[in-house]
Amino acid sequence: MPKIFLTNSKGKRRSVDLVSLSSSQRPNEIQLRELDQINRRLPPNILEQMSAKGLTIPPRDFGLFLSRLKAADDLDISIGD
């Protein structure tokens, strides 16, 4: 299953599973706001890769993922298996 990886400057790596857009549950209003913030923080190339592959972060993981994005400014973000 594809994952999105967040690696900080100290080399600590965190990941979140990505799921197919078609199998993803529909986000609620709060999750939609979190998704908007995530999309503003992710680099365009990562958003393009996710879109091209039809992948998304599961709504249940939005809050955790967003907090990790906010925790560090110097993240290396990548997609892999």
PyMOL commands that place a pseudoatom at each C-alpha (Angstrom):
pseudoatom trace, name=CA, resn=MET, resi=1, chain=A, elem=C, hetatm=0, pos=[0.000, 0.000, 0.000]
pseudoatom trace, name=CA, resn=PRO, resi=2, chain=A, elem=C, hetatm=0, pos=[1.416, 3.424, -0.908]
pseudoatom trace, name=CA, resn=LYS, resi=3, chain=A, elem=C, hetatm=0, pos=[2.387, 5.757, 1.909]
pseudoatom trace, name=CA, resn=ILE, resi=4, chain=A, elem=C, hetatm=0, pos=[3.238, 9.405, 2.255]
pseudoatom trace, name=CA, resn=PHE, resi=5, chain=A, elem=C, hetatm=0, pos=[6.469, 9.865, 4.209]
pseudoatom trace, name=CA, resn=LEU, resi=6, chain=A, elem=C, hetatm=0, pos=[7.461, 12.864, 6.314]
pseudoatom trace, name=CA, resn=THR, resi=7, chain=A, elem=C, hetatm=0, pos=[11.155, 12.987, 7.230]
pseudoatom trace, name=CA, resn=ASN, resi=8, chain=A, elem=C, hetatm=0, pos=[12.489, 15.765, 9.453]
pseudoatom trace, name=CA, resn=SER, resi=9, chain=A, elem=C, hetatm=0, pos=[16.007, 17.229, 9.391]
pseudoatom trace, name=CA, resn=LYS, resi=10, chain=A, elem=C, hetatm=0, pos=[17.137, 14.785, 12.113]
pseudoatom trace, name=CA, resn=GLY, resi=11, chain=A, elem=C, hetatm=0, pos=[16.105, 11.822, 9.953]
pseudoatom trace, name=CA, resn=LYS, resi=12, chain=A, elem=C, hetatm=0, pos=[13.011, 10.860, 11.954]
pseudoatom trace, name=CA, resn=ARG, resi=13, chain=A, elem=C, hetatm=0, pos=[10.521, 9.387, 9.505]
pseudoatom trace, name=CA, resn=ARG, resi=14, chain=A, elem=C, hetatm=0, pos=[6.750, 9.193, 9.898]
pseudoatom trace, name=CA, resn=SER, resi=15, chain=A, elem=C, hetatm=0, pos=[4.271, 7.780, 7.415]
pseudoatom trace, name=CA, resn=VAL, resi=16, chain=A, elem=C, hetatm=0, pos=[0.563, 7.682, 6.683]
pseudoatom trace, name=CA, resn=ASP, resi=17, chain=A, elem=C, hetatm=0, pos=[-1.093, 5.114, 4.433]
pseudoatom trace, name=CA, resn=LEU, resi=18, chain=A, elem=C, hetatm=0, pos=[-2.700, 6.428, 1.282]
pseudoatom trace, name=CA, resn=VAL, resi=19, chain=A, elem=C, hetatm=0, pos=[-5.984, 4.995, 0.002]
pseudoatom trace, name=CA, resn=SER, resi=20, chain=A, elem=C, hetatm=0, pos=[-7.838, 5.066, -3.289]
pseudoatom trace, name=CA, resn=LEU, resi=21, chain=A, elem=C, hetatm=0, pos=[-10.106, 8.067, -3.748]
pseudoatom trace, name=CA, resn=SER, resi=22, chain=A, elem=C, hetatm=0, pos=[-12.949, 5.740, -4.706]
pseudoatom trace, name=CA, resn=SER, resi=23, chain=A, elem=C, hetatm=0, pos=[-12.712, 3.692, -1.499]
pseudoatom trace, name=CA, resn=SER, resi=24, chain=A, elem=C, hetatm=0, pos=[-12.191, 6.631, 0.848]
pseudoatom trace, name=CA, resn=GLN, resi=25, chain=A, elem=C, hetatm=0, pos=[-14.967, 7.623, 3.234]
pseudoatom trace, name=CA, resn=ARG, resi=26, chain=A, elem=C, hetatm=0, pos=[-16.456, 11.071, 2.718]
pseudoatom trace, name=CA, resn=PRO, resi=27, chain=A, elem=C, hetatm=0, pos=[-14.947, 13.642, 5.126]
pseudoatom trace, name=CA, resn=ASN, resi=28, chain=A, elem=C, hetatm=0, pos=[-17.136, 15.601, 7.531]
pseudoatom trace, name=CA, resn=GLU, resi=29, chain=A, elem=C, hetatm=0, pos=[-17.050, 19.409, 7.827]
pseudoatom trace, name=CA, resn=ILE, resi=30, chain=A, elem=C, hetatm=0, pos=[-14.156, 19.521, 10.309]
pseudoatom trace, name=CA, resn=GLN, resi=31, chain=A, elem=C, hetatm=0, pos=[-12.158, 17.041, 8.239]
pseudoatom trace, name=CA, resn=LEU, resi=32, chain=A, elem=C, hetatm=0, pos=[-12.762, 19.158, 5.110]
pseudoatom trace, name=CA, resn=ARG, resi=33, chain=A, elem=C, hetatm=0, pos=[-11.166, 22.148, 6.865]
pseudoatom trace, name=CA, resn=GLU, resi=34, chain=A, elem=C, hetatm=0, pos=[-8.199, 19.979, 7.894]
pseudoatom trace, name=CA, resn=LEU, resi=35, chain=A, elem=C, hetatm=0, pos=[-7.883, 18.695, 4.315]
pseudoatom trace, name=CA, resn=ASP, resi=36, chain=A, elem=C, hetatm=0, pos=[-7.820, 22.274, 3.020]
pseudoatom trace, name=CA, resn=GLN, resi=37, chain=A, elem=C, hetatm=0, pos=[-4.956, 23.089, 5.413]
pseudoatom trace, name=CA, resn=ILE, resi=38, chain=A, elem=C, hetatm=0, pos=[-3.105, 19.905, 4.392]
pseudoatom trace, name=CA, resn=ASN, resi=39, chain=A, elem=C, hetatm=0, pos=[-3.450, 20.776, 0.704]
pseudoatom trace, name=CA, resn=ARG, resi=40, chain=A, elem=C, hetatm=0, pos=[-2.028, 24.262, 1.337]
pseudoatom trace, name=CA, resn=ARG, resi=41, chain=A, elem=C, hetatm=0, pos=[1.014, 22.809, 3.129]
pseudoatom trace, name=CA, resn=LEU, resi=42, chain=A, elem=C, hetatm=0, pos=[1.861, 19.935, 0.778]
pseudoatom trace, name=CA, resn=PRO, resi=43, chain=A, elem=C, hetatm=0, pos=[4.238, 20.671, -2.109]
pseudoatom trace, name=CA, resn=PRO, resi=44, chain=A, elem=C, hetatm=0, pos=[2.568, 20.834, -5.553]
pseudoatom trace, name=CA, resn=ASN, resi=45, chain=A, elem=C, hetatm=0, pos=[4.554, 17.838, -6.843]
pseudoatom trace, name=CA, resn=ILE, resi=46, chain=A, elem=C, hetatm=0, pos=[3.203, 15.629, -4.026]
pseudoatom trace, name=CA, resn=LEU, resi=47, chain=A, elem=C, hetatm=0, pos=[-0.375, 16.764, -4.706]
pseudoatom trace, name=CA, resn=GLU, resi=48, chain=A, elem=C, hetatm=0, pos=[0.143, 16.044, -8.415]
pseudoatom trace, name=CA, resn=GLN, resi=49, chain=A, elem=C, hetatm=0, pos=[1.484, 12.536, -7.699]
pseudoatom trace, name=CA, resn=MET, resi=50, chain=A, elem=C, hetatm=0, pos=[-1.450, 11.756, -5.410]
pseudoatom trace, name=CA, resn=SER, resi=51, chain=A, elem=C, hetatm=0, pos=[-3.943, 13.064, -7.961]
pseudoatom trace, name=CA, resn=ALA, resi=52, chain=A, elem=C, hetatm=0, pos=[-2.336, 11.174, -10.862]
pseudoatom trace, name=CA, resn=LYS, resi=53, chain=A, elem=C, hetatm=0, pos=[-2.469, 7.924, -8.878]
pseudoatom trace, name=CA, resn=GLY, resi=54, chain=A, elem=C, hetatm=0, pos=[-5.981, 8.563, -7.538]
pseudoatom trace, name=CA, resn=LEU, resi=55, chain=A, elem=C, hetatm=0, pos=[-4.806, 8.498, -3.919]
pseudoatom trace, name=CA, resn=THR, resi=56, chain=A, elem=C, hetatm=0, pos=[-5.792, 10.396, -0.802]
pseudoatom trace, name=CA, resn=ILE, resi=57, chain=A, elem=C, hetatm=0, pos=[-5.085, 10.442, 2.915]
pseudoatom trace, name=CA, resn=PRO, resi=58, chain=A, elem=C, hetatm=0, pos=[-7.898, 8.709, 4.818]
pseudoatom trace, name=CA, resn=PRO, resi=59, chain=A, elem=C, hetatm=0, pos=[-10.105, 11.284, 6.576]
pseudoatom trace, name=CA, resn=ARG, resi=60, chain=A, elem=C, hetatm=0, pos=[-9.513, 9.577, 9.945]
pseudoatom trace, name=CA, resn=ASP, resi=61, chain=A, elem=C, hetatm=0, pos=[-5.793, 10.491, 9.613]
pseudoatom trace, name=CA, resn=PHE, resi=62, chain=A, elem=C, hetatm=0, pos=[-6.234, 14.172, 8.649]
pseudoatom trace, name=CA, resn=GLY, resi=63, chain=A, elem=C, hetatm=0, pos=[-5.783, 15.554, 12.184]
pseudoatom trace, name=CA, resn=LEU, resi=64, chain=A, elem=C, hetatm=0, pos=[-2.648, 13.552, 12.962]
pseudoatom trace, name=CA, resn=PHE, resi=65, chain=A, elem=C, hetatm=0, pos=[-1.110, 14.225, 9.561]
pseudoatom trace, name=CA, resn=LEU, resi=66, chain=A, elem=C, hetatm=0, pos=[-1.820, 17.946, 9.815]
pseudoatom trace, name=CA, resn=SER, resi=67, chain=A, elem=C, hetatm=0, pos=[-0.235, 18.138, 13.272]
pseudoatom trace, name=CA, resn=ARG, resi=68, chain=A, elem=C, hetatm=0, pos=[2.905, 16.460, 11.913]
pseudoatom trace, name=CA, resn=LEU, resi=69, chain=A, elem=C, hetatm=0, pos=[3.011, 18.900, 8.990]
pseudoatom trace, name=CA, resn=LYS, resi=70, chain=A, elem=C, hetatm=0, pos=[2.735, 21.834, 11.385]
pseudoatom trace, name=CA, resn=ALA, resi=71, chain=A, elem=C, hetatm=0, pos=[5.366, 20.453, 13.787]
pseudoatom trace, name=CA, resn=ALA, resi=72, chain=A, elem=C, hetatm=0, pos=[8.354, 21.078, 11.503]
pseudoatom trace, name=CA, resn=ASP, resi=73, chain=A, elem=C, hetatm=0, pos=[9.117, 23.459, 8.655]
pseudoatom trace, name=CA, resn=ASP, resi=74, chain=A, elem=C, hetatm=0, pos=[12.020, 21.464, 7.241]
pseudoatom trace, name=CA, resn=LEU, resi=75, chain=A, elem=C, hetatm=0, pos=[10.210, 18.264, 6.247]
pseudoatom trace, name=CA, resn=ASP, resi=76, chain=A, elem=C, hetatm=0, pos=[11.149, 16.118, 3.298]
pseudoatom trace, name=CA, resn=ILE, resi=77, chain=A, elem=C, hetatm=0, pos=[7.851, 14.804, 1.928]
pseudoatom trace, name=CA, resn=SER, resi=78, chain=A, elem=C, hetatm=0, pos=[7.728, 11.822, -0.426]
pseudoatom trace, name=CA, resn=ILE, resi=79, chain=A, elem=C, hetatm=0, pos=[5.429, 9.033, -1.619]
pseudoatom trace, name=CA, resn=GLY, resi=80, chain=A, elem=C, hetatm=0, pos=[6.515, 5.412, -1.698]
pseudoatom trace, name=CA, resn=ASP, resi=81, chain=A, elem=C, hetatm=0, pos=[5.652, 1.859, -0.727]
for i in range(1, 81): cmd.bond("trace and resi %d" % i, "trace and resi %d" % (i + 1))
show_as sticks, trace
zoom trace
